[in-house]
Amino acid sequence: MALGTMLMLGGVASAQKVAFEEYTLDNGLHVILHNDASAPVIITSVMYHVGSKNENPERTGFAHFFEHLLFEGTENIKRGEWFKIVTANGGTNNANTSEDRTYYYEVFPSNSLELGLWMESERMMHPIINQIGVDTQNEVVKEEKRLRVDNQPYGSLIAEVKKNMYVKHPYRWATIGSMDHLDAAKLEEFQAFNKKFYVPNNAVLVVAGDLNDIPKTKEWVNKYFGAIPKGKDIVVEKFVEEPITTTLKASYQDPNIQKPMIVASYRTPSMKTRDARVLDMISTVLSEGKSSRLYKKIVDDKKMALQIGAFNYSQEDYGMYILYGMPQGTFTSEDIVKEIDEEVVRLQTQLLSDKEMQKLKNIYENNYVNGNSNVEGIAENLASYYLLHGDINLINTEIEMYRSITAQEIREVAKKYLNPNQRLLLDYIPSKDKAQN
């Protein structure tokens, strides 16, 4: 994220404290309320603790499929009417799925709060899961896969990294899943998946924005969600990966690209850990902006690569630290890896200067302010911090963690995780033949 000409210094962000109230209904639904009267809008959102990691390995893609399927209709919202109702009331809506959770939300003018609550309660209590809906969304998902993965340059990159990084953990398959698995699934399997995971005790409801009347909001929450039956307790199986102790090598041919890319990926700990935040900072040092170490050296000065980057792909159970480069001219992938490794060794052996640390912290102050700058961002952050981190107040305190990270910690975390014998090297290369779906 570019800083522009203004650097947000420590103390500015402290004025952004997010106030919230939380409680739990008898059926296990956790409720978070955040009042923000700065704009006359309201967000009603539900995050379910179900993602692609909760799927049967023979039925991948179910969680993402439900992101679409649960807009099909309910007992009281006819098929095809969901989006019409939202639009007719001046609203917008959307949903998204990750390996760890699925998130649905509506943004309405604040006088439509009750409507938003009713619609999300309908999705939870009365979804209609029938063959026509499954067949319709099957085609929608296939088209999405064609657009975003099969015909998108580098569209399979993350999926290929995951496939080679994980042996036991369900992170090993792509969130969009297998179309063959979806084709083979019977209607009863979709209905069973819904019954198991899309229940109040596996979800958090966030109502954020111009609430106006908190007691009335609570009354409506209870009216629409209180009667939804609690689901069976969900036992989530734990999968433990053996440490990577030698360089893994893999290659993938992408028919949509003309330039090869080399990818180095390291397995890292859960997003809940302090080390995950340190790795965030390391990726900022290495590749955020044109003054970052990798960009300046490899793209700018030596002109060895068209693109270079590093990012921390942080998830609930594990993470992946991914470095990538696109060689140009006569330079090879091996040349790029050598240059990247030199910069990583520099991080492992030399402390960042005080000036670099201050710049880094300024960036995170700025990111923090921007992340909580609108009510939609706040709503999703509140849901994520509760459901995935187990601490809602991280929305206010996580910045303190970033502020407290030291140059010594950056050096130690780089030493701990970013070593050649702990990584995958993926050659992501062009192909003349059309890849198989």
Long-range contacts (C-beta under 8 A, 24 or more apart in sequence): 1-288, 1-363, 1-366, 1-367, 1-370, 2-289, 3-289, 3-362, 3-363, 3-366, 7-359, 7-362, 7-366, 8-362, 8-365, 8-366, 8-369, 9-362, 9-365, 10-361, 10-365, 10-403, 12-365, 12-369, 13-365, 13-368, 13-369, 13-399, 16-368, 16-369, 16-372, 17-396, 18-372, 18-378, 18-381, 18-382, 18-395, 18-396, 20-382, 20-392, 20-395, 21-214, 22-386, 22-392, 25-200, 25-221, 25-222, 25-225, 25-226, 26-226, 26-230, 27-200, 27-201, 27-225, 27-226, 27-228, 27-229, 27-230, 28-199, 28-200, 28-201, 28-202, 28-230, 28-231, 29-200, 29-201, 29-203, 29-204, 29-205, 29-225, 29-228, 30-203, 30-204, 30-205, 30-386, 31-204, 31-205, 31-206, 31-207, 31-221, 31-225, 32-204, 32-205, 32-206, 32-207, 32-208, 32-382, 32-383, 32-386, 32-392, 33-206, 33-207, 33-208, 33-211, 33-214, 33-217, 33-218, 34-206, 34-207, 34-208, 34-209, 34-211, 34-375, 34-378, 34-379, 34-382, 35-209, 35-210, 35-211, 35-214, 36-208, 36-209, 36-210, 36-375, 36-378, 37-210, 37-212, 38-210, 38-375, 39-209, 39-210, 39-375, 40-109, 40-110, 40-111, 40-210, 41-107, 41-108, 41-109, 41-110, 41-209, 41-210, 41-375, 42-107, 42-108, 42-109, 42-110, 42-112, 42-113, 42-116, 42-207, 42-208, 42-209, 42-210, 42-211, 43-105, 43-106, 43-107, 43-116, 43-206, 43-207, 43-208, 43-209, 43-375, 43-376, 43-379, 44-105, 44-106, 44-108, 44-113, 44-116, 44-117, 44-119, 44-120, 44-205, 44-206, 44-207, 45-103, 45-104, 45-105, 45-106, 45-120, 45-205, 45-206, 45-207, 45-208, 45-379, 45-380, 45-383, 46-103, 46-104, 46-105, 46-120, 46-123, 46-124, 46-203, 46-204, 46-205, 46-206, 47-101, 47-102, 47-103, 47-104, 47-203, 47-204, 47-206, 47-380, 47-383, 47-384, 47-387, 48-101, 48-102, 48-103, 48-104, 48-197, 48-198, 48-202, 48-203, 49-100, 49-101, 49-197, 49-202, 49-203, 49-234, 49-387, 50-101, 50-102, 50-197, 50-198, 50-202, 51-97, 51-98, 51-99, 51-100, 51-101, 51-102, 51-175, 52-97, 52-98, 52-99, 52-170, 52-171, 52-173, 52-174, 52-175, 52-177, 53-99, 53-100, 53-169, 53-170, 53-171, 53-316, 53-317, 54-170, 54-197, 54-236, 55-170, 55-173, 55-177, 57-170, 57-173, 58-181, 59-181, 59-182, 59-184, 59-185, 59-189, 60-173, 60-174, 60-177, 60-178, 60-181, 61-141, 61-175, 61-176, 61-177, 61-178, 61-179, 61-181, 61-182, 62-177, 62-182, 62-185, 62-189, 62-190, 62-193, 63-97, 63-102, 63-175, 63-197, 64-97, 64-141, 64-175, 64-176, 64-177, 65-137, 65-138, 65-141, 65-177, 65-182, 65-190, 66-97, 66-102, 66-190, 66-193, 66-194, 66-198, 67-95, 67-96, 67-97, 67-102, 67-104, 68-95, 68-137, 68-140, 68-141, 69-127, 69-129, 69-133, 69-134, 69-137, 69-190, 70-95, 70-104, 70-123, 70-127, 70-194, 70-198, 71-95, 72-127, 72-128, 72-129, 72-133, 72-136, 72-137, 73-127, 73-128, 73-133, 74-122, 74-123, 74-125, 74-126, 74-127, 74-128, 75-122, 75-126, 75-128, 76-122, 76-126, 77-119, 77-122, 79-128, 79-132, 79-133, 82-119, 85-115, 85-119, 86-119, 89-115, 91-116, 97-175, 98-175, 98-315, 99-170, 99-171, 99-175, 99-315, 99-316, 100-315, 100-316, 100-317, 100-388, 101-384, 101-387, 101-388, 103-380, 103-383, 105-376, 105-379, 105-380, 107-376, 110-209, 110-210, 110-211, 110-212, 113-207, 113-211, 113-212, 113-217, 113-220, 114-220, 116-207, 117-207, 117-220, 117-221, 117-224, 117-225, 118-224, 120-205, 120-224, 121-224, 121-225, 121-228, 123-198, 124-198, 124-199, 124-200, 124-203, 124-225, 124-228, 125-227, 125-228, 127-194, 127-198, 129-187, 129-190, 129-191, 129-194, 130-187, 131-187, 134-187, 134-190, 138-182, 138-183, 141-176, 141-179, 141-182, 142-179, 144-176, 145-176, 145-179, 145-437, 148-176, 149-174, 149-176, 150-435, 150-437, 151-256, 152-256, 153-254, 153-256, 153-257, 154-254, 154-256, 154-257, 154-261, 154-428, 155-254, 155-256, 156-252, 156-254, 156-435, 157-261, 157-263, 157-324, 157-428, 158-313, 160-250, 160-252, 160-426, 160-428, 161-263, 161-265, 161-320, 161-322, 161-424, 161-426, 162-320, 164-248, 164-250, 164-424, 164-426, 165-244, 165-248, 165-265, 165-267, 165-320, 165-424, 166-241, 166-318, 167-241, 167-242, 168-239, 168-240, 168-241, 169-239, 169-241, 169-317, 169-318, 170-239, 171-315, 171-317, 171-318, 179-437, 195-231, 196-231, 196-232, 196-234, 197-231, 197-234, 199-228, 199-229, 199-230, 199-231, 199-232, 200-225, 200-228, 200-229, 200-230, 200-231, 201-230, 201-231, 201-233, 201-234, 202-231, 202-234, 204-383, 204-386, 204-387, 206-379, 206-380, 206-382, 206-383, 208-375, 208-378, 208-379, 208-382, 209-375, 209-379, 239-317, 241-267, 241-318, 243-267, 243-422, 244-421, 244-422, 244-423, 244-424, 245-421, 245-422, 246-421, 247-420, 247-421, 247-423, 247-424, 247-425, 248-423, 248-424, 248-425, 249-424, 249-425, 249-426, 249-427, 250-424, 250-425, 250-426, 250-427, 251-426, 251-427, 251-428, 251-429, 252-426, 252-427, 252-428, 252-429, 253-429, 253-430, 253-431, 253-433, 253-435, 254-428, 254-429, 254-430, 254-431, 254-435, 255-430, 255-431, 255-432, 255-433, 255-434, 255-435, 257-428, 257-429, 257-430, 258-430, 259-306, 259-326, 259-327, 259-328, 259-430, 260-326, 260-327, 260-333, 260-427, 260-428, 260-429, 260-430, 261-307, 261-324, 261-325, 261-326, 261-333, 261-428, 261-429, 262-324, 262-325, 262-326, 262-327, 262-333, 262-336, 262-337, 262-425, 262-426, 262-427, 262-428, 263-322, 263-323, 263-324, 263-424, 263-425, 263-426, 263-428, 264-322, 264-323, 264-324, 264-337, 264-340, 264-423, 264-424, 264-425, 264-426, 265-320, 265-321, 265-322, 265-323, 265-423, 265-424, 265-426, 266-320, 266-321, 266-322, 266-417, 266-418, 266-419, 266-422, 266-423, 266-424, 267-318, 267-319, 267-320, 267-417, 267-422, 268-312, 268-314, 268-318, 268-319, 268-320, 268-321, 268-417, 269-318, 269-319, 270-314, 270-315, 270-316, 270-317, 270-318, 270-319, 271-314, 271-315, 271-316, 271-319, 271-388, 271-389, 272-316, 272-388, 272-389, 272-390, 274-401, 274-405, 275-413, 275-416, 275-417, 276-312, 276-314, 276-319, 277-398, 277-401, 277-402, 277-405, 278-405, 278-409, 278-410, 278-413, 279-312, 279-314, 279-319, 279-321, 279-413, 279-417, 280-312, 280-314, 280-402, 281-360, 281-364, 281-402, 281-405, 281-410, 282-310, 282-312, 282-321, 282-347, 282-410, 282-413, 282-414, 282-418, 283-310, 283-311, 283-312, 283-321, 284-360, 284-363, 284-364, 285-347, 285-352, 285-356, 285-360, 285-410, 286-310, 286-323, 286-343, 286-344, 286-347, 287-311, 287-323, 288-363, 293-343, 293-346, 294-323, 294-325, 294-339, 294-340, 294-343, 297-339, 297-343, 298-325, 298-336, 298-339, 298-340, 302-339, 303-328, 303-329, 304-328, 304-329, 304-331, 304-335, 304-336, 304-339, 305-331, 305-336, 308-336, 308-340, 316-388, 321-417, 321-418, 333-427, 337-425, 341-420, 344-414, 344-418, 347-410, 347-411, 347-414, 347-418, 348-411, 348-414, 348-415, 348-418, 349-411, 350-411, 351-407, 351-408, 351-410, 351-411, 352-407, 352-410, 353-407, 356-407, 357-406, 357-407, 361-402, 361-403, 364-399, 364-402, 364-403, 365-399, 365-403, 368-398, 368-399, 368-402
